[in-house]
Amino acid sequence: MANNKYPLPKFHFKVEWGGTNIGFSEVSGLNVENKVIEYRDGASPEYSKIKMPGMREFGNITFKRGVFSNDNEFYKWFDTISLNTVERRDITINLLNENHEPVVTWKVKNAFPLKIQSTDLKADGNEVAIEQLDIAHEGLVIQNG
């Protein structure tokens, strides 16, 4: 490792999602994948296919946060969905350093809510109530540094 650098911890992050400034306890699904196209010409002397990069595909992103009294922002955004229309948002996720400055940034384009999952209820539990929002989007750009 050069210059005594250490890997970044993943617990200090900020999400700008187009709503009020709320904290999230977890963000997952920040992945990008290129699909493979396989092709073989019928006159090819090789008895195998060639592979080339195809269309880019983005996974759905999941946000988790604690449930707060009188906070309906997830539901309000979810309720913007009607017949083939929805409020789309650009979302920015920043991994922060010890000075609260962005080190790695994920920029999500044209996101919209897919699913809201409320907390499970447990009479003998001792955990915080957590709700989950799953979103779909049309693009993810990762900027490191």
C-alpha positions as CSV (number, residue, x, y, z in Angstrom):
1,M,0.0,0.0,0.0
2,A,1.4,3.4,-1.0
3,N,1.8,6.2,1.5
4,N,0.3,4.2,4.4
5,K,-3.2,4.5,3.1
6,Y,-5.9,2.3,4.5
7,P,-9.2,1.2,2.9
8,L,-12.1,3.5,3.5
9,P,-14.7,2.5,6.2
10,K,-18.2,2.2,4.8
11,F,-20.2,3.6,7.8
12,H,-19.8,7.3,7.1
13,F,-22.0,8.3,4.1
14,K,-24.6,10.9,3.0
15,V,-27.6,10.5,0.7
16,E,-29.1,13.4,-1.2
17,W,-32.3,11.9,-2.5
18,G,-34.5,14.9,-3.3
19,G,-36.4,14.9,0.0
20,T,-35.5,16.4,3.3
21,N,-32.2,15.7,4.8
22,I,-32.7,12.3,6.5
23,G,-30.2,9.7,7.5
24,F,-30.1,6.2,6.1
25,S,-28.7,3.3,8.0
26,E,-27.9,1.2,4.9
27,V,-27.6,1.6,1.1
28,S,-27.1,-1.5,-1.1
29,G,-27.3,-2.4,-4.7
30,L,-24.7,0.0,-6.1
31,N,-23.7,-2.2,-9.0
32,V,-23.2,-1.8,-12.8
33,E,-23.0,-4.8,-15.1
34,N,-22.2,-5.2,-18.8
35,K,-24.2,-8.0,-20.5
36,V,-22.3,-10.4,-22.8
37,I,-23.3,-10.9,-26.5
38,E,-22.3,-14.2,-27.9
39,Y,-22.1,-14.7,-31.7
40,R,-20.8,-17.3,-34.1
41,D,-20.7,-16.9,-37.9
42,G,-21.9,-20.0,-39.6
43,A,-18.8,-20.1,-41.8
44,S,-16.4,-19.6,-38.9
45,P,-13.6,-22.3,-38.7
46,E,-13.8,-22.1,-34.9
47,Y,-16.4,-24.3,-33.2
48,S,-17.1,-21.8,-30.4
49,K,-18.7,-18.4,-30.1
50,I,-17.0,-15.1,-29.8
51,K,-18.0,-12.8,-26.9
52,M,-18.3,-9.0,-26.9
53,P,-19.7,-6.5,-24.5
54,G,-23.4,-5.7,-24.8
55,M,-25.8,-3.4,-23.1
56,R,-25.1,-2.0,-19.7
57,E,-27.5,-3.0,-16.9
58,F,-28.0,-1.4,-13.5
59,G,-29.3,-3.1,-10.4
60,N,-32.0,-1.8,-8.1
61,I,-30.8,0.2,-5.1
62,T,-32.1,-0.4,-1.6
63,F,-32.3,2.3,1.1
64,K,-32.9,1.4,4.8
65,R,-33.7,3.9,7.6
66,G,-35.3,4.1,11.0
67,V,-39.0,4.8,11.2
68,F,-39.9,8.2,12.6
69,S,-43.3,9.5,13.8
70,N,-45.1,11.7,11.3
71,D,-42.5,11.1,8.5
72,N,-44.2,10.1,5.3
73,E,-41.7,11.1,2.7
74,F,-41.1,7.6,1.3
75,Y,-44.9,7.2,0.9
76,K,-45.4,10.6,-0.7
77,W,-42.8,9.8,-3.3
78,F,-44.3,6.3,-3.8
79,D,-47.7,7.8,-4.3
80,T,-46.5,9.9,-7.3
81,I,-46.8,6.7,-9.3
82,S,-49.9,6.6,-11.5
83,L,-50.6,5.4,-15.0
84,N,-47.2,5.5,-16.7
85,T,-46.1,8.6,-14.8
86,V,-43.9,9.0,-11.7
87,E,-41.7,11.7,-10.1
88,R,-38.2,10.8,-11.1
89,R,-35.2,12.0,-9.0
90,D,-31.5,12.2,-9.4
91,I,-29.8,10.8,-6.2
92,T,-26.3,11.4,-5.0
93,I,-24.6,9.0,-2.5
94,N,-21.3,10.1,-1.0
95,L,-18.9,8.1,1.0
96,L,-17.3,10.6,3.4
97,N,-13.9,10.8,5.0
98,E,-13.1,11.9,8.6
99,N,-13.5,15.5,7.6
100,H,-17.0,14.8,6.3
101,E,-15.8,15.4,2.7
102,P,-16.9,13.2,-0.2
103,V,-14.3,10.6,-1.2
104,V,-16.4,8.3,-3.5
105,T,-19.6,9.5,-5.1
106,W,-22.3,7.5,-6.8
107,K,-24.6,9.5,-9.0
108,V,-28.0,7.9,-9.8
109,K,-30.0,9.1,-12.7
110,N,-33.8,9.2,-13.1
111,A,-34.6,7.1,-10.0
112,F,-38.2,6.1,-9.0
113,P,-39.6,4.0,-6.2
114,L,-40.4,0.4,-6.7
115,K,-41.3,-1.0,-3.3
116,I,-41.6,0.1,0.3
117,Q,-41.2,-2.5,3.0
118,S,-42.4,-1.6,6.4
119,T,-40.7,-2.9,9.6
120,D,-41.6,-6.2,11.0
121,L,-43.2,-6.1,14.5
122,K,-42.1,-8.3,17.3
123,A,-43.5,-8.1,20.8
124,D,-40.4,-9.3,22.6
125,G,-37.9,-7.5,20.3
126,N,-35.5,-4.8,21.3
127,E,-34.5,-3.4,17.9
128,V,-35.2,-0.1,16.1
129,A,-38.0,-0.1,13.6
130,I,-36.5,-0.1,10.1
131,E,-38.3,0.7,6.8
132,Q,-36.9,-0.1,3.3
133,L,-37.3,1.7,0.0
134,D,-36.3,-0.1,-3.3
135,I,-35.7,2.1,-6.4
136,A,-35.0,1.5,-10.1
137,H,-33.0,3.9,-12.1
138,E,-31.5,4.6,-15.6
139,G,-27.9,5.1,-14.8
140,L,-25.1,5.0,-12.2
141,V,-21.8,6.9,-12.4
142,I,-19.1,6.2,-9.9
143,Q,-16.5,8.9,-9.1
144,N,-13.6,8.0,-6.9
145,G,-11.5,10.9,-5.8
